[in-house]
Amino acid sequence: MRITGVEAIPLESPVDTIQMKTGKKEQSVAVLPVLVKVHTDAGITGLGETLTYDPSGREAKFAAQGVRSLERHLLEEDPLDVKQRWDDLYQHVKRSGAFKPLSAIDEALWDIVGKNAERPLYELLGGATNDVAAYATFPHRKPVEELVEDGAWLAESGFDSMKITVGAGVETDRERIRTVGESLPSGFGLAMDANTSYSFSQALRLARTADELEMEWFEEPISHTDIDGQAELNRRVDVPIAAYQSHYPHYPAVDHLRADALEVYQPALYLCGGVTAGSRVATLAEAFDKRFVPHAFGPLVNYAASLHVCVASSACDLIEFAVYDDEVDDPGEYMASPYVANQDEFSLDDDGTISPPDTPGLGIELDESVVEELRLD
């Protein structure tokens, strides 16, 4: 089998633009996918995806151009040799920084491998290990009273935990997490994400309150590049320190693990290097007895790839599930990718778990008419 072409399709955001505020920074965030198709002479087409946030669409178009620039390194190569293709592309990407294009291409190659073998991807990654539950995350700051109501709503819908944003100031956030945490249904977990907005001393003060509340984790409390600071926080508080969504590929995980900097590793497959790099982070986390809970905010092709890696990792029992709209009837219904015809197969099960389809590859079926409607270029 040989690769005959690589297609990159930037798409409009299927969900409304979100106003996000972290600390003093406020920005408009959209969910703009870049869908990638890798074509072969065997008639098998692999699907992959990366994610951009710029509402103007410029970042999505730039990422699509990055995919097209890598095509020449793939033509006439064997798509089944995925790890060799990854290594070859990495030699170019590590200088240009085009990890989003690499990630989408890698996912598409793994999709081809699964389709060629007529088996779901997680089986080719070693098979299912754990049941994977989903935690709900709200991508925008909400008033405390709404979060309390949402917690009860999510619990009734099958979720057993949720994540909220912090970063408005230590005292404000202390009151916020206390009010929410003490008002949630019994046994319902709460995590928080500061998006690297705090200094070490500020994060330490807030983390001590999180200890009192027995929170699930404290995500990106300080700069993601401050490994020593994360390690010191991890040593001094009980709340698990989580991060890694801003890192690529899997190599920085070694430094974090040696420093004992994190308890929860959260690579974003659309950035870190796709299934290949994400699986390697999972293996490293397992070796050090840490948790693997990937950052899975965004569109469904990438989400499917993340879910397959989760199911096949014994270090993973949880995956992110973004709830973009609190007006929907069912928050466990996947809604961010209307161009996926079988989107409903990736919804939360009644027991709070989520699993990929048992169809070949990633298990994604496209609605090409919707793809064309959303195409940016």
N, C-alpha and C positions, 0 to 999 in steps of 0.2 A: 504494500500500500504506500502511496506517495501523496504528499500535500500538493494540491493544485492551485490553491488561492486562500487568502485570508481577507475577510470582509469585516469592517468596523462600522457600526451604526450608532451614532449618538442619538439619544432620545430625549424628548421633553419630559419634564417631571410628571409622573402619574399622580402625585399627591400635591396638595397646596404647599406653597412656600411657608416655611416656619420662621418665626422671629425667635432667635435664641440669644440669651444673655448669660454670659459667664463672667463673674466679677464685674469689671467696669466695661467690658466689651460686649457690644450688641451687634448682631449680624443677621442677615437674611440667609436662610439655608434651604436649598431645594434638594430633591433626590433625582438627579439626572443620570440614568444608566448609560453605559456604552456597551452595547451588545456586540459580541464578536462571534463570527462564524468561520470555522476552519473547514475548508472543503477538501475532499480527497478523490482520487481516481477510482475508488471503490464505491462511490456514491454515498458514503457516510459523511455527514456534516456534524461537526462538534460545536457545541454552544458554550460560551464563556461570557463573563461580564465583569466590568469594573464600575465604580461609582464616583460621581463628582457632585459637588455641592453648590457650585456657582450658578445662581438663577439665570444669569445672562446666557448660559450655554457655551461660553467661550472655553471653559475648562473641559467640557465634554468633547468639543470639537478638537481641542488640542490632544486629549487622550486618544481619540480616534485616529488622529494623524500619527501618533506614536505607534499605534498598532500597525498601521500601514507601512511605517518605516521599517518595522521588524519583519515584514513579509518576505523580503528578499533572502533572509537567513533561514527561511523555512521551506521555500519552494523545492519540490522534488525530494524532500527529506521524509523519513518514515515517521508518521505521527505516533506509532505505537511505542517508540523509544522515548517516552515522555521525559524521563530524567536526563537523558542526553540532550534532548531539545532544550530543557530548562538550563542545563549547564552552558550550552552554546549561547543562548540568548543572554544569560547573566553576564557573560564577558562583555557584551555591548551595553547592557542596562546599568551595570554598576558604575559606569562613567557618566551616562546620560541621566540617570535617575528615573528612567521610565518603568518603574515597578508596577504601576497600574496596568499598562499594556501587557507586560509580562504576565501578570496575574490572570488577566482575562484569557490570554492565549493558553496558558497552562490549564485552566479549567476546561477549555474547549478540547484540548488534547486528551485529557482524562475522560471527557465525555465520549470521545471517539473510541478510546480503549474499551469502555464499558459497552458501547453499542456494538463494537466488533465482537466482543466476547458474549454478547447477549445476556449480560448480567448487570445488576445495579452496582454503582461505583463502590459503595461501602463493602460489598463482598470482595472486590478486588483489592481493597485496602486492608483486608484481614478479617472481615466479617463483623457483625454486630457484637458489641461487648456489654453496653449498658443501655437501659432505657434513658432517653434524654428528655428532660422536662424543659419548659420554656418559661423564662421570666419576662415580665412586661416592662418595657421602657418607654417613657414619655420623652419625645425629643425636644420639648420646650418647657420653659419654666411655667408652673401653674400655681395659683393660690393654694395655700395650705388646706382650706376647707374643701376645695375641689379634689385635692389628692386624697383626702380622707374618704370622700365619697367614691372616688375611683378605686381605692383599695378594696372596699367592700364589693364593688361591681366586678372587679377582676377576680376576687376570690370566688364569687358565685359562678363565674364563667370558667373556672378550672385552673387558673393560675395560682401558684402558691408563693409568689414573691414578685416584687417590682423594684425598679430603680428610678430615683429622682435626681434632678440636677441640684447642685449646690455651688457656692462660689460668690455669694452676695455679701460676705463678711462673716466672721466667726460667730458673733453673737446672734446675728440674724439667722444663720444656718443652724445654730444650736437650738433655737426656739422652733425652727422649721422641722428638724428631724425629730425633736421630742414630741411635738404636737402630732405629727403624722405617725411616728412609731408607736406611740401610746394609744392611738385611736384605731389602729388596724385590727382586723379580726385575729383572734388567737391563733398563733402558729403561722401567720402570714409574714413572710420575710421582707426586709427592706434593705436596699443597697443605695449608695449615693455616689455621684460622679461629679468631681470638681473640675474636670477638663484642664488640669494643670494650672489652676488659677491661684494657688496658695503658696506662700513661703513655707519653709520647714516648720518654723515655730507656730505659724497659724494652723497648719495642717495637724500638728501634734495636739494643739488645744481642742480642735474639733474632733479628732480621732478619739480622745479620751471620753467625750460625750457619746460617741458611737460605741465605745466599749460598754458603757453603762446600758445602752439600748440593745446590746448584742446584735448589731447590724451584720448583714451578710458580708459586705466588703466596702472599702473606701477606694474608689476608682480614680486614678490619675490625680492624687492629692497635690503633687508638686510637679515640677518639670520632668517630663519623661526621660530626659537625658541625665538627670541627677540620680545615678544608680546608688551612690553612697548614701544620699539622703533617703531614698526609698528603703534601703536596707536598715538604716537607723530607725526609721518609723516602724518598719516591720518588727524590729527587735523590741521596741519600747511599748507597743500597744497590742491589744488582743485582736482588734478588728483586722481582718485580712486585707493586706494592701494588694490592689489589682492594677494592672496596666498592660501595655505592649501593643495597643492598637495603632500607635504612631510609629512603630518600628518595622523595618524590613531589611533583609528577608528573615531567615531563622537564626543567623549567626549572633546577633546581639543577645539572644536568649541565653547563650552560654555565659556571658558576663553577668547577667542578672541572676542566674542560678548559682554561680560561684559565690556571688555576694549575698545570697539569700535575700534578694531585694523584694521579691514578690511571692505571694501565696497563690494568686490567680493570674494566669496568663491569657491575654485576650487579643491574639492577633486578628487583624482584619484580612480575610483572604483576598479581598479585592485590591489590597495594597501590598501585602507582605510577600507575594509571589505565588498566589494561587493554592491549589491543593498540595502541590509538592512541598512548598515551604510551610504551609499550615500544618501538614502532617508531621513534619520534622519538629516543629515547635511542640506539638502534642507528645511526640516520643520523648523529647528532652524533659518536658514537664513531668511525664510519668516516671522517668528515671530518678527524678529528685523528689517524688511524692508531692507534687504540686497539682493544682487544678487547672484544667484547660477549659475555658469558657469563651469561645471566640466572639469578637465584636461582629455582630451580624445585622447591623442596621442597614436597611436599603433594599434594593430590588431582588427579585426572586431567583434568577439564574445563579447569581452569586450566593444567595441564601441556600439554595439547594446544594451547592458545592460544600458550603460550610457544614450543613447538616449531615452530609455523607461522612465528612471527616470526623464530626462529633460522634456519630453512631459507632464508628470503627475505633475510637480511642477509649481505652480504659481509664484515662485521666479526666474524661468528660462525662458529666451527668446533667449539664445545663447549657442552654443556648439562649441568646437574646431574641426577643420578639417585639418589634416596634409597634406601638399602638398610636397611629397618627391622628385618630379622630375618636373623641369620647362620646360622639353622638350615634355611633353605629350600634346595631342590636347585639352583635357578638364581637368582642374585642379579640377573640382568638381566631377570627377569620382573616386570612392573609389578603391584603388589599392593595399592595404597592405596585403590582405588576399586571395590569389588565391585558398586556400583550402575551401573557402566558395563559394558554387555553385551559390548562388543568390546575389553575391557581388554587382551587378549593382542596386539592390533595395535600396541600402544605399547611393546613389549619390545625389548631390545637385539638387533640383528642379529649374525650370526656374525663380521662384520668389525669390531665395536665401534661401529658407527654406529647411529643411531636416526632414524626419519623418520615423519612423520604419514601417515595413510591418504590415498589419492587420491580420497576421497569428498567430496561437497559440504560446505562450511563447515568446522567444526572436525573433522568426521569422528567425532563421538561418537554412540553409540547407548545410550540409557538402558534399564536394567532397572527399570521403574516399581515392580515389586513389592518390590525391595530398597530403592528410595528410600523407600517407605512404611514399611518395617521400621526404617529408620534415622532417620526424621523425628523431630525433637526436639519439635515443637510440636503 
